């Protein structure tokens, strides 16, 4: 999935307020802010190691949101 596809996905769904657990160690308390900050980070420096981690967390969040919507 590309960065543009991630942006489109998150811009076209209603995000829950939270909390959401990505895993045992990662709790998102403000989902909209989490998404916004991660997309900005990726956009500002797409080739950094930080961007890779941000991308992976957004993909995991997308997976969780899709499972919850079933």
Predicted model as a PDB file, atoms N, CA, C, CB and O in Angstrom, pLDDT in the B-factor column:
MODEL        1                                                                  
ATOM      1  N   UNK A   1       0.853  -1.172   0.000  1.00 89.00           N  
ATOM      2  CA  UNK A   1       0.000   0.000   0.000  1.00 89.00           C  
ATOM      3  C   UNK A   1       0.897   1.232   0.000  1.00 89.00           C  
ATOM      4  CB  UNK A   1      -0.970  -0.001   1.226  1.00 89.00           C  
ATOM      5  O   UNK A   1       1.870   1.307   0.752  1.00 89.00           O  
ATOM      6  N   UNK A   2       0.558   2.197  -0.853  1.00 92.00           N  
ATOM      7  CA  UNK A   2       1.368   3.407  -0.962  1.00 92.00           C  
ATOM      8  C   UNK A   2       0.965   4.434   0.106  1.00 92.00           C  
ATOM      9  CB  UNK A   2       1.229   4.017  -2.370  1.00 92.00           C  
ATOM     10  O   UNK A   2      -0.081   4.319   0.744  1.00 92.00           O  
ATOM     11  N   UNK A   3       1.809   5.414   0.271  1.00 93.00           N  
ATOM     12  CA  UNK A   3       1.518   6.527   1.185  1.00 93.00           C  
ATOM     13  C   UNK A   3       0.209   7.209   0.780  1.00 93.00           C  
ATOM     14  CB  UNK A   3       2.687   7.556   1.190  1.00 93.00           C  
ATOM     15  O   UNK A   3      -0.621   7.530   1.630  1.00 93.00           O  
ATOM     16  N   UNK A   4       0.034   7.426  -0.520  1.00 94.00           N  
ATOM     17  CA  UNK A   4      -1.178   8.086  -1.018  1.00 94.00           C  
ATOM     18  C   UNK A   4      -2.421   7.265  -0.699  1.00 94.00           C  
ATOM     19  CB  UNK A   4      -1.078   8.319  -2.532  1.00 94.00           C  
ATOM     20  O   UNK A   4      -3.458   7.821  -0.336  1.00 94.00           O  
ATOM     21  N   UNK A   5      -2.322   5.952  -0.833  1.00 96.00           N  
ATOM     22  CA  UNK A   5      -3.453   5.084  -0.503  1.00 96.00           C  
ATOM     23  C   UNK A   5      -3.771   5.131   0.988  1.00 96.00           C  
ATOM     24  CB  UNK A   5      -3.160   3.645  -0.930  1.00 96.00           C  
ATOM     25  O   UNK A   5      -4.938   5.116   1.379  1.00 96.00           O  
ATOM     26  N   UNK A   6      -2.728   5.187   1.818  1.00 95.00           N  
ATOM     27  CA  UNK A   6      -2.952   5.321   3.259  1.00 95.00           C  
ATOM     28  C   UNK A   6      -3.654   6.632   3.581  1.00 95.00           C  
ATOM     29  CB  UNK A   6      -1.624   5.236   4.021  1.00 95.00           C  
ATOM     30  O   UNK A   6      -4.601   6.659   4.368  1.00 95.00           O  
ATOM     31  N   UNK A   7      -3.191   7.714   2.974  1.00 96.00           N  
ATOM     32  CA  UNK A   7      -3.833   9.018   3.187  1.00 96.00           C  
ATOM     33  C   UNK A   7      -5.303   8.959   2.798  1.00 96.00           C  
ATOM     34  CB  UNK A   7      -3.115  10.120   2.379  1.00 96.00           C  
ATOM     35  O   UNK A   7      -6.174   9.417   3.538  1.00 96.00           O  
ATOM     36  N   UNK A   8      -5.562   8.396   1.644  1.00 97.00           N  
ATOM     37  CA  UNK A   8      -6.942   8.297   1.161  1.00 97.00           C  
ATOM     38  C   UNK A   8      -7.789   7.461   2.118  1.00 97.00           C  
ATOM     39  CB  UNK A   8      -6.977   7.685  -0.253  1.00 97.00           C  
ATOM     40  O   UNK A   8      -8.917   7.833   2.441  1.00 97.00           O  
ATOM     41  N   UNK A   9      -7.249   6.341   2.567  1.00 97.00           N  
ATOM     42  CA  UNK A   9      -7.986   5.475   3.486  1.00 97.00           C  
ATOM     43  C   UNK A   9      -8.360   6.248   4.762  1.00 97.00           C  
ATOM     44  CB  UNK A   9      -7.144   4.216   3.838  1.00 97.00           C  
ATOM     45  O   UNK A   9      -9.527   6.287   5.150  1.00 97.00           O  
ATOM     46  N   UNK A  10      -7.370   6.856   5.400  1.00 97.00           N  
ATOM     47  CA  UNK A  10      -7.623   7.514   6.675  1.00 97.00           C  
ATOM     48  C   UNK A  10      -8.451   8.793   6.518  1.00 97.00           C  
ATOM     49  CB  UNK A  10      -6.308   7.835   7.355  1.00 97.00           C  
ATOM     50  O   UNK A  10      -9.133   9.201   7.458  1.00 97.00           O  
ATOM     51  N   UNK A  11      -8.401   9.416   5.366  1.00 95.00           N  
ATOM     52  CA  UNK A  11      -9.217  10.604   5.128  1.00 95.00           C  
ATOM     53  C   UNK A  11     -10.665  10.267   4.818  1.00 95.00           C  
ATOM     54  CB  UNK A  11      -8.636  11.408   3.998  1.00 95.00           C  
ATOM     55  O   UNK A  11     -11.525  11.147   4.867  1.00 95.00           O  
ATOM     56  N   UNK A  12     -10.954   9.004   4.499  1.00 95.00           N  
ATOM     57  CA  UNK A  12     -12.305   8.620   4.101  1.00 95.00           C  
ATOM     58  C   UNK A  12     -13.023   7.722   5.091  1.00 95.00           C  
ATOM     59  CB  UNK A  12     -12.253   7.942   2.794  1.00 95.00           C  
ATOM     60  O   UNK A  12     -14.049   7.126   4.763  1.00 95.00           O  
ATOM     61  N   UNK A  13     -12.488   7.623   6.305  1.00 95.00           N  
ATOM     62  CA  UNK A  13     -13.184   6.853   7.337  1.00 95.00           C  
ATOM     63  C   UNK A  13     -13.369   7.740   8.561  1.00 95.00           C  
ATOM     64  CB  UNK A  13     -12.398   5.549   7.704  1.00 95.00           C  
ATOM     65  O   UNK A  13     -12.668   8.734   8.748  1.00 95.00           O  
ATOM     66  N   UNK A  14     -14.320   7.353   9.376  1.00 93.00           N  
ATOM     67  CA  UNK A  14     -14.494   8.036  10.654  1.00 93.00           C  
ATOM     68  C   UNK A  14     -13.599   7.339  11.665  1.00 93.00           C  
ATOM     69  CB  UNK A  14     -15.997   8.031  11.118  1.00 93.00           C  
ATOM     70  O   UNK A  14     -13.757   6.152  11.950  1.00 93.00           O  
ATOM     71  N   UNK A  15     -12.661   8.100  12.197  1.00 94.00           N  
ATOM     72  CA  UNK A  15     -11.703   7.527  13.138  1.00 94.00           C  
ATOM     73  C   UNK A  15     -12.290   7.510  14.544  1.00 94.00           C  
ATOM     74  CB  UNK A  15     -10.380   8.317  13.119  1.00 94.00           C  
ATOM     75  O   UNK A  15     -12.903   8.484  14.979  1.00 94.00           O  
ATOM     76  N   UNK A  16     -12.100   6.401  15.251  1.00 92.00           N  
ATOM     77  CA  UNK A  16     -12.542   6.363  16.646  1.00 92.00           C  
ATOM     78  C   UNK A  16     -11.646   7.264  17.483  1.00 92.00           C  
ATOM     79  CB  UNK A  16     -12.527   4.911  17.197  1.00 92.00           C  
ATOM     80  O   UNK A  16     -10.506   7.543  17.111  1.00 92.00           O  
ATOM     81  N   UNK A  17     -12.161   7.707  18.594  1.00 82.00           N  
ATOM     82  CA  UNK A  17     -11.362   8.550  19.489  1.00 82.00           C  
ATOM     83  C   UNK A  17     -10.275   7.739  20.190  1.00 82.00           C  
ATOM     84  CB  UNK A  17     -12.264   9.228  20.531  1.00 82.00           C  
ATOM     85  O   UNK A  17      -9.173   8.246  20.400  1.00 82.00           O  
ATOM     86  N   UNK A  18     -10.554   6.528  20.543  1.00 77.00           N  
ATOM     87  CA  UNK A  18      -9.580   5.691  21.225  1.00 77.00           C  
ATOM     88  C   UNK A  18     -10.130   5.237  22.555  1.00 77.00           C  
ATOM     89  CB  UNK A  18      -8.263   6.434  21.420  1.00 77.00           C  
ATOM     90  O   UNK A  18     -11.288   5.531  22.851  1.00 77.00           O  
ATOM     91  N   UNK A  19      -9.390   4.556  23.351  1.00 94.00           N  
ATOM     92  CA  UNK A  19      -8.051   4.049  23.034  1.00 94.00           C  
ATOM     93  C   UNK A  19      -8.109   2.787  22.172  1.00 94.00           C  
ATOM     94  CB  UNK A  19      -7.280   3.759  24.321  1.00 94.00           C  
ATOM     95  O   UNK A  19      -9.090   2.042  22.170  1.00 94.00           O  
ATOM     96  N   UNK A  20      -7.036   2.590  21.458  1.00 95.00           N  
ATOM     97  CA  UNK A  20      -6.836   1.394  20.646  1.00 95.00           C  
ATOM     98  C   UNK A  20      -5.436   0.868  20.949  1.00 95.00           C  
ATOM     99  CB  UNK A  20      -7.020   1.696  19.108  1.00 95.00           C  
ATOM    100  O   UNK A  20      -4.476   1.634  21.029  1.00 95.00           O  
ATOM    101  N   UNK A  21      -5.339  -0.430  21.112  1.00 95.00           N  
ATOM    102  CA  UNK A  21      -4.041  -1.056  21.326  1.00 95.00           C  
ATOM    103  C   UNK A  21      -3.549  -1.639  20.002  1.00 95.00           C  
ATOM    104  CB  UNK A  21      -4.125  -2.158  22.424  1.00 95.00           C  
ATOM    105  O   UNK A  21      -4.204  -2.500  19.415  1.00 95.00           O  
ATOM    106  N   UNK A  22      -2.396  -1.167  19.540  1.00 94.00           N  
ATOM    107  CA  UNK A  22      -1.776  -1.763  18.354  1.00 94.00           C  
ATOM    108  C   UNK A  22      -1.144  -3.095  18.701  1.00 94.00           C  
ATOM    109  CB  UNK A  22      -0.724  -0.820  17.755  1.00 94.00           C  
ATOM    110  O   UNK A  22      -1.121  -4.024  17.894  1.00 94.00           O  
ATOM    111  N   UNK A  23      -0.633  -3.169  19.915  1.00 92.00           N  
ATOM    112  CA  UNK A  23      -0.028  -4.385  20.454  1.00 92.00           C  
ATOM    113  C   UNK A  23       0.011  -4.215  21.966  1.00 92.00           C  
ATOM    114  CB  UNK A  23       1.418  -4.647  19.856  1.00 92.00           C  
ATOM    115  O   UNK A  23      -0.541  -3.247  22.490  1.00 92.00           O  
ATOM    116  N   UNK A  24       0.639  -5.117  22.658  1.00 93.00           N  
ATOM    117  CA  UNK A  24       0.672  -5.046  24.127  1.00 93.00           C  
ATOM    118  C   UNK A  24       1.381  -3.805  24.648  1.00 93.00           C  
ATOM    119  CB  UNK A  24       1.348  -6.273  24.685  1.00 93.00           C  
ATOM    120  O   UNK A  24       1.101  -3.354  25.758  1.00 93.00           O  
ATOM    121  N   UNK A  25       2.293  -3.251  23.861  1.00 93.00           N  
ATOM    122  CA  UNK A  25       3.104  -2.128  24.323  1.00 93.00           C  
ATOM    123  C   UNK A  25       2.696  -0.786  23.736  1.00 93.00           C  
ATOM    124  CB  UNK A  25       4.532  -2.383  24.002  1.00 93.00           C  
ATOM    125  O   UNK A  25       3.227   0.246  24.147  1.00 93.00           O  
ATOM    126  N   UNK A  26       1.764  -0.772  22.782  1.00 93.00           N  
ATOM    127  CA  UNK A  26       1.428   0.477  22.095  1.00 93.00           C  
ATOM    128  C   UNK A  26      -0.056   0.761  22.205  1.00 93.00           C  
ATOM    129  CB  UNK A  26       1.847   0.418  20.621  1.00 93.00           C  
ATOM    130  O   UNK A  26      -0.884   0.088  21.591  1.00 93.00           O  
ATOM    131  N   UNK A  27      -0.379   1.782  23.008  1.00 96.00           N  
ATOM    132  CA  UNK A  27      -1.761   2.206  23.212  1.00 96.00           C  
ATOM    133  C   UNK A  27      -1.935   3.582  22.577  1.00 96.00           C  
ATOM    134  CB  UNK A  27      -2.131   2.234  24.737  1.00 96.00           C  
ATOM    135  O   UNK A  27      -1.195   4.515  22.888  1.00 96.00           O  
ATOM    136  N   UNK A  28      -2.912   3.702  21.691  1.00 96.00           N  
ATOM    137  CA  UNK A  28      -3.214   4.989  21.056  1.00 96.00           C  
ATOM    138  C   UNK A  28      -4.383   5.597  21.808  1.00 96.00           C  
ATOM    139  CB  UNK A  28      -3.543   4.826  19.519  1.00 96.00           C  
ATOM    140  O   UNK A  28      -5.469   5.019  21.844  1.00 96.00           O  
ATOM    141  N   UNK A  29      -4.170   6.751  22.404  1.00 96.00           N  
ATOM    142  CA  UNK A  29      -5.242   7.399  23.160  1.00 96.00           C  
ATOM    143  C   UNK A  29      -6.022   8.406  22.323  1.00 96.00           C  
ATOM    144  CB  UNK A  29      -4.669   8.089  24.377  1.00 96.00           C  
ATOM    145  O   UNK A  29      -7.192   8.663  22.606  1.00 96.00           O  
ATOM    146  N   UNK A  30      -5.401   8.976  21.304  1.00 96.00           N  
ATOM    147  CA  UNK A  30      -6.060   9.934  20.417  1.00 96.00           C  
ATOM    148  C   UNK A  30      -5.784   9.506  18.980  1.00 96.00           C  
ATOM    149  CB  UNK A  30      -5.560  11.403  20.680  1.00 96.00           C  
ATOM    150  O   UNK A  30      -4.770   9.884  18.394  1.00 96.00           O  
ATOM    151  N   UNK A  31      -6.691   8.718  18.422  1.00 96.00           N  
ATOM    152  CA  UNK A  31      -6.471   8.113  17.109  1.00 96.00           C  
ATOM    153  C   UNK A  31      -6.314   9.162  16.008  1.00 96.00           C  
ATOM    154  CB  UNK A  31      -7.620   7.182  16.769  1.00 96.00           C  
ATOM    155  O   UNK A  31      -5.373   9.058  15.222  1.00 96.00           O  
ATOM    156  N   UNK A  32      -7.194  10.172  15.913  1.00 96.00           N  
ATOM    157  CA  UNK A  32      -7.006  11.172  14.854  1.00 96.00           C  
ATOM    158  C   UNK A  32      -5.645  11.874  14.914  1.00 96.00           C  
ATOM    159  CB  UNK A  32      -8.102  12.206  14.936  1.00 96.00           C  
ATOM    160  O   UNK A  32      -5.009  12.101  13.885  1.00 96.00           O  
ATOM    161  N   UNK A  33      -5.218  12.208  16.106  1.00 96.00           N  
ATOM    162  CA  UNK A  33      -3.914  12.870  16.262  1.00 96.00           C  
ATOM    163  C   UNK A  33      -2.768  11.919  15.890  1.00 96.00           C  
ATOM    164  CB  UNK A  33      -3.736  13.374  17.716  1.00 96.00           C  
ATOM    165  O   UNK A  33      -1.791  12.330  15.265  1.00 96.00           O  
ATOM    166  N   UNK A  34      -2.896  10.671  16.273  1.00 97.00           N  
ATOM    167  CA  UNK A  34      -1.903   9.654  15.932  1.00 97.00           C  
ATOM    168  C   UNK A  34      -1.753   9.546  14.415  1.00 97.00           C  
ATOM    169  CB  UNK A  34      -2.298   8.285  16.532  1.00 97.00           C  
ATOM    170  O   UNK A  34      -0.640   9.575  13.891  1.00 97.00           O  
ATOM    171  N   UNK A  35      -2.880   9.422  13.717  1.00 97.00           N  
ATOM    172  CA  UNK A  35      -2.856   9.293  12.259  1.00 97.00           C  
ATOM    173  C   UNK A  35      -2.238  10.533  11.626  1.00 97.00           C  
ATOM    174  CB  UNK A  35      -4.276   9.065  11.708  1.00 97.00           C  
ATOM    175  O   UNK A  35      -1.365  10.429  10.765  1.00 97.00           O  
ATOM    176  N   UNK A  36      -2.691  11.693  12.053  1.00 97.00           N  
ATOM    177  CA  UNK A  36      -2.190  12.946  11.481  1.00 97.00           C  
ATOM    178  C   UNK A  36      -0.677  13.079  11.668  1.00 97.00           C  
ATOM    179  CB  UNK A  36      -2.904  14.145  12.120  1.00 97.00           C  
ATOM    180  O   UNK A  36       0.042  13.405  10.724  1.00 97.00           O  
ATOM    181  N   UNK A  37      -0.206  12.828  12.869  1.00 97.00           N  
ATOM    182  CA  UNK A  37       1.224  12.992  13.141  1.00 97.00           C  
ATOM    183  C   UNK A  37       2.068  11.989  12.356  1.00 97.00           C  
ATOM    184  CB  UNK A  37       1.497  12.839  14.635  1.00 97.00           C  
ATOM    185  O   UNK A  37       3.154  12.327  11.885  1.00 97.00           O  
ATOM    186  N   UNK A  38       1.578  10.769  12.214  1.00 97.00           N  
ATOM    187  CA  UNK A  38       2.324   9.756  11.470  1.00 97.00           C  
ATOM    188  C   UNK A  38       2.357  10.063   9.976  1.00 97.00           C  
ATOM    189  CB  UNK A  38       1.714   8.380  11.702  1.00 97.00           C  
ATOM    190  O   UNK A  38       3.389   9.883   9.329  1.00 97.00           O  
ATOM    191  N   UNK A  39       1.235  10.525   9.423  1.00 97.00           N  
ATOM    192  CA  UNK A  39       1.225  10.884   8.005  1.00 97.00           C  
ATOM    193  C   UNK A  39       2.147  12.075   7.732  1.00 97.00           C  
ATOM    194  CB  UNK A  39      -0.206  11.206   7.547  1.00 97.00           C  
ATOM    195  O   UNK A  39       2.848  12.097   6.720  1.00 97.00           O  
ATOM    196  N   UNK A  40       2.148  13.045   8.611  1.00 96.00           N  
ATOM    197  CA  UNK A  40       3.041  14.207   8.462  1.00 96.00           C  
ATOM    198  C   UNK A  40       4.497  13.761   8.521  1.00 96.00           C  
ATOM    199  CB  UNK A  40       2.761  15.264   9.563  1.00 96.00           C  
ATOM    200  O   UNK A  40       5.321  14.208   7.723  1.00 96.00           O  
ATOM    201  N   UNK A  41       4.809  12.887   9.460  1.00 95.00           N  
ATOM    202  CA  UNK A  41       6.180  12.392   9.600  1.00 95.00           C  
ATOM    203  C   UNK A  41       6.652  11.689   8.332  1.00 95.00           C  
ATOM    204  CB  UNK A  41       6.280  11.440  10.790  1.00 95.00           C  
ATOM    205  O   UNK A  41       7.766  11.921   7.863  1.00 95.00           O  
ATOM    206  N   UNK A  42       5.800  10.834   7.783  1.00 96.00           N  
ATOM    207  CA  UNK A  42       6.152  10.120   6.554  1.00 96.00           C  
ATOM    208  C   UNK A  42       6.314  11.097   5.398  1.00 96.00           C  
ATOM    209  CB  UNK A  42       5.085   9.066   6.214  1.00 96.00           C  
ATOM    210  O   UNK A  42       7.259  10.991   4.616  1.00 96.00           O  
ATOM    211  N   UNK A  43       5.390  12.050   5.291  1.00 94.00           N  
ATOM    212  CA  UNK A  43       5.425  13.024   4.199  1.00 94.00           C  
ATOM    213  C   UNK A  43       6.678  13.892   4.255  1.00 94.00           C  
ATOM    214  CB  UNK A  43       4.183  13.906   4.241  1.00 94.00           C  
ATOM    215  O   UNK A  43       7.263  14.207   3.219  1.00 94.00           O  
ATOM    216  N   UNK A  44       7.092  14.282   5.465  1.00 95.00           N  
ATOM    217  CA  UNK A  44       8.237  15.180   5.622  1.00 95.00           C  
ATOM    218  C   UNK A  44       9.577  14.501   5.358  1.00 95.00           C  
ATOM    219  CB  UNK A  44       8.239  15.758   7.008  1.00 95.00           C  
ATOM    220  O   UNK A  44      10.522  15.152   4.913  1.00 95.00           O  
ATOM    221  N   UNK A  45       9.668  13.225   5.624  1.00 93.00           N  
ATOM    222  CA  UNK A  45      10.954  12.539   5.449  1.00 93.00           C  
ATOM    223  C   UNK A  45      10.701  11.071   5.111  1.00 93.00           C  
ATOM    224  CB  UNK A  45      11.836  12.664   6.735  1.00 93.00           C  
ATOM    225  O   UNK A  45      10.938  10.198   5.946  1.00 93.00           O  
ATOM    226  N   UNK A  46      10.226  10.791   3.904  1.00 92.00           N  
ATOM    227  CA  UNK A  46       9.769   9.442   3.556  1.00 92.00           C  
ATOM    228  C   UNK A  46      10.838   8.351   3.564  1.00 92.00           C  
ATOM    229  CB  UNK A  46       9.159   9.480   2.225  1.00 92.00           C  
ATOM    230  O   UNK A  46      10.499   7.170   3.633  1.00 92.00           O  
ATOM    231  N   UNK A  47      12.099   8.709   3.496  1.00 92.00           N  
ATOM    232  CA  UNK A  47      13.151   7.695   3.441  1.00 92.00           C  
ATOM    233  C   UNK A  47      13.852   7.445   4.774  1.00 92.00           C  
ATOM    234  CB  UNK A  47      14.166   8.095   2.429  1.00 92.00           C  
ATOM    235  O   UNK A  47      14.838   6.711   4.836  1.00 92.00           O  
ATOM    236  N   UNK A  48      13.345   8.052   5.827  1.00 93.00           N  
ATOM    237  CA  UNK A  48      13.988   7.875   7.133  1.00 93.00           C  
ATOM    238  C   UNK A  48      13.519   6.584   7.795  1.00 93.00           C  
ATOM    239  CB  UNK A  48      13.693   9.077   8.049  1.00 93.00           C  
ATOM    240  O   UNK A  48      12.434   6.086   7.497  1.00 93.00           O  
ATOM    241  N   UNK A  49      14.338   6.044   8.693  1.00 92.00           N  
ATOM    242  CA  UNK A  49      13.908   4.858   9.449  1.00 92.00           C  
ATOM    243  C   UNK A  49      12.652   5.130  10.279  1.00 92.00           C  
ATOM    244  CB  UNK A  49      15.036   4.384  10.367  1.00 92.00           C  
ATOM    245  O   UNK A  49      11.837   4.230  10.484  1.00 92.00           O  
ATOM    246  N   UNK A  50      12.497   6.348  10.747  1.00 93.00           N  
ATOM    247  CA  UNK A  50      11.304   6.723  11.509  1.00 93.00           C  
ATOM    248  C   UNK A  50      10.059   6.597  10.640  1.00 93.00           C  
ATOM    249  CB  UNK A  50      11.433   8.160  12.051  1.00 93.00           C  
ATOM    250  O   UNK A  50       9.022   6.126  11.108  1.00 93.00           O  
ATOM    251  N   UNK A  51      10.151   7.011   9.392  1.00 95.00           N  
ATOM    252  CA  UNK A  51       9.012   6.925   8.481  1.00 95.00           C  
ATOM    253  C   UNK A  51       8.589   5.470   8.279  1.00 95.00           C  
ATOM    254  CB  UNK A  51       9.357   7.573   7.128  1.00 95.00           C  
ATOM    255  O   UNK A  51       7.396   5.182   8.187  1.00 95.00           O  
ATOM    256  N   UNK A  52       9.536   4.568   8.210  1.00 95.00           N  
ATOM    257  CA  UNK A  52       9.219   3.143   8.051  1.00 95.00           C  
ATOM    258  C   UNK A  52       8.412   2.647   9.243  1.00 95.00           C  
ATOM    259  CB  UNK A  52      10.512   2.306   7.895  1.00 95.00           C  
ATOM    260  O   UNK A  52       7.428   1.927   9.073  1.00 95.00           O  
ATOM    261  N   UNK A  53       8.825   3.032  10.449  1.00 95.00           N  
ATOM    262  CA  UNK A  53       8.090   2.646  11.651  1.00 95.00           C  
ATOM    263  C   UNK A  53       6.696   3.266  11.681  1.00 95.00           C  
ATOM    264  CB  UNK A  53       8.866   3.053  12.896  1.00 95.00           C  
ATOM    265  O   UNK A  53       5.725   2.607  12.050  1.00 95.00           O  
ATOM    266  N   UNK A  54       6.605   4.530  11.292  1.00 96.00           N  
ATOM    267  CA  UNK A  54       5.306   5.208  11.244  1.00 96.00           C  
ATOM    268  C   UNK A  54       4.387   4.524  10.240  1.00 96.00           C  
ATOM    269  CB  UNK A  54       5.480   6.698  10.879  1.00 96.00           C  
ATOM    270  O   UNK A  54       3.208   4.303  10.515  1.00 96.00           O  
ATOM    271  N   UNK A  55       4.930   4.193   9.084  1.00 96.00           N  
ATOM    272  CA  UNK A  55       4.159   3.499   8.048  1.00 96.00           C  
ATOM    273  C   UNK A  55       3.647   2.154   8.575  1.00 96.00           C  
ATOM    274  CB  UNK A  55       5.022   3.286   6.778  1.00 96.00           C  
ATOM    275  O   UNK A  55       2.475   1.820   8.401  1.00 96.00           O  
ATOM    276  N   UNK A  56       4.522   1.397   9.210  1.00 96.00           N  
ATOM    277  CA  UNK A  56       4.140   0.083   9.744  1.00 96.00           C  
ATOM    278  C   UNK A  56       3.023   0.210  10.781  1.00 96.00           C  
ATOM    279  CB  UNK A  56       5.360  -0.618  10.370  1.00 96.00           C  
ATOM    280  O   UNK A  56       2.093  -0.596  10.791  1.00 96.00           O  
ATOM    281  N   UNK A  57       3.109   1.224  11.659  1.00 97.00           N  
ATOM    282  CA  UNK A  57       2.066   1.426  12.671  1.00 97.00           C  
ATOM    283  C   UNK A  57       0.743   1.816  12.026  1.00 97.00           C  
ATOM    284  CB  UNK A  57       2.495   2.502  13.675  1.00 97.00           C  
ATOM    285  O   UNK A  57      -0.312   1.373  12.479  1.00 97.00           O  
ATOM    286  N   UNK A  58       0.775   2.629  10.986  1.00 97.00           N  
ATOM    287  CA  UNK A  58      -0.464   3.000  10.295  1.00 97.00           C  
ATOM    288  C   UNK A  58      -1.085   1.786   9.601  1.00 97.00           C  
ATOM    289  CB  UNK A  58      -0.194   4.118   9.268  1.00 97.00           C  
ATOM    290  O   UNK A  58      -2.306   1.629   9.612  1.00 97.00           O  
ATOM    291  N   UNK A  59      -0.274   0.945   9.010  1.00 97.00           N  
ATOM    292  CA  UNK A  59      -0.778  -0.275   8.378  1.00 97.00           C  
ATOM    293  C   UNK A  59      -1.438  -1.166   9.430  1.00 97.00           C  
ATOM    294  CB  UNK A  59       0.369  -1.038   7.659  1.00 97.00           C  
ATOM    295  O   UNK A  59      -2.508  -1.723   9.185  1.00 97.00           O  
ATOM    296  N   UNK A  60      -0.816  -1.301  10.580  1.00 97.00           N  
ATOM    297  CA  UNK A  60      -1.391  -2.116  11.661  1.00 97.00           C  
ATOM    298  C   UNK A  60      -2.698  -1.498  12.152  1.00 97.00           C  
ATOM    299  CB  UNK A  60      -0.389  -2.255  12.839  1.00 97.00           C  
ATOM    300  O   UNK A  60      -3.666  -2.222  12.388  1.00 97.00           O  
ATOM    301  N   UNK A  61      -2.746  -0.189  12.307  1.00 97.00           N  
ATOM    302  CA  UNK A  61      -3.981   0.469  12.721  1.00 97.00           C  
ATOM    303  C   UNK A  61      -5.078   0.225  11.695  1.00 97.00           C  
ATOM    304  CB  UNK A  61      -3.756   1.977  12.915  1.00 97.00           C  
ATOM    305  O   UNK A  61      -6.215  -0.065  12.067  1.00 97.00           O  
ATOM    306  N   UNK A  62      -4.764   0.335  10.436  1.00 97.00           N  
ATOM    307  CA  UNK A  62      -5.733   0.076   9.365  1.00 97.00           C  
ATOM    308  C   UNK A  62      -6.274  -1.342   9.481  1.00 97.00           C  
ATOM    309  CB  UNK A  62      -5.088   0.293   7.975  1.00 97.00           C  
ATOM    310  O   UNK A  62      -7.481  -1.559   9.376  1.00 97.00           O  
ATOM    311  N   UNK A  63      -5.400  -2.291   9.694  1.00 97.00           N  
ATOM    312  CA  UNK A  63      -5.814  -3.690   9.837  1.00 97.00           C  
ATOM    313  C   UNK A  63      -6.782  -3.853  11.005  1.00 97.00           C  
ATOM    314  CB  UNK A  63      -4.586  -4.598  10.038  1.00 97.00           C  
ATOM    315  O   UNK A  63      -7.810  -4.519  10.878  1.00 97.00           O  
ATOM    316  N   UNK A  64      -6.455  -3.251  12.124  1.00 96.00           N  
ATOM    317  CA  UNK A  64      -7.298  -3.346  13.315  1.00 96.00           C  
ATOM    318  C   UNK A  64      -8.663  -2.687  13.062  1.00 96.00           C  
ATOM    319  CB  UNK A  64      -6.596  -2.685  14.526  1.00 96.00           C  
ATOM    320  O   UNK A  64      -9.699  -3.253  13.413  1.00 96.00           O  
ATOM    321  N   UNK A  65      -8.662  -1.521  12.470  1.00 96.00           N  
ATOM    322  CA  UNK A  65      -9.928  -0.818  12.197  1.00 96.00           C  
ATOM    323  C   UNK A  65     -10.807  -1.620  11.235  1.00 96.00           C  
ATOM    324  CB  UNK A  65      -9.650   0.587  11.611  1.00 96.00           C  
ATOM    325  O   UNK A  65     -12.027  -1.662  11.394  1.00 96.00           O  
ATOM    326  N   UNK A  66     -10.201  -2.241  10.260  1.00 94.00           N  
ATOM    327  CA  UNK A  66     -10.962  -3.060   9.315  1.00 94.00           C  
ATOM    328  C   UNK A  66     -11.545  -4.292  10.008  1.00 94.00           C  
ATOM    329  CB  UNK A  66     -10.069  -3.489   8.135  1.00 94.00           C  
ATOM    330  O   UNK A  66     -12.670  -4.693   9.711  1.00 94.00           O  
ATOM    331  N   UNK A  67     -10.797  -4.887  10.920  1.00 93.00           N  
ATOM    332  CA  UNK A  67     -11.316  -6.038  11.669  1.00 93.00           C  
ATOM    333  C   UNK A  67     -12.482  -5.620  12.570  1.00 93.00           C  
ATOM    334  CB  UNK A  67     -10.193  -6.681  12.516  1.00 93.00           C  
ATOM    335  O   UNK A  67     -13.470  -6.344  12.691  1.00 93.00           O  
ATOM    336  N   UNK A  68     -12.362  -4.456  13.197  1.00 87.00           N  
ATOM    337  CA  UNK A  68     -13.419  -3.973  14.102  1.00 87.00           C  
ATOM    338  C   UNK A  68     -14.691  -3.595  13.346  1.00 87.00           C  
ATOM    339  CB  UNK A  68     -12.920  -2.767  14.899  1.00 87.00           C  
ATOM    340  O   UNK A  68     -15.781  -3.632  13.915  1.00 87.00           O  
ATOM    341  N   UNK A  69     -14.563  -3.234  12.080  1.00 78.00           N  
ATOM    342  CA  UNK A  69     -15.728  -2.790  11.314  1.00 78.00           C  
ATOM    343  C   UNK A  69     -16.530  -3.963  10.741  1.00 78.00           C  
ATOM    344  CB  UNK A  69     -15.284  -1.871  10.184  1.00 78.00           C  
ATOM    345  O   UNK A  69     -17.591  -3.757  10.151  1.00 78.00           O  
ATOM    346  N   UNK A  70     -16.039  -5.171  10.907  1.00 78.00           N  
ATOM    347  CA  UNK A  70     -16.743  -6.350  10.369  1.00 78.00           C  
ATOM    348  C   UNK A  70     -17.885  -6.745  11.243  1.00 78.00           C  
ATOM    349  CB  UNK A  70     -15.803  -7.523  10.214  1.00 78.00           C  
ATOM    350  O   UNK A  70     -18.585  -7.712  10.944  1.00 78.00           O  
TER     351      UNK A  70                                                      
ENDMDL                                                                          
END                                                                             
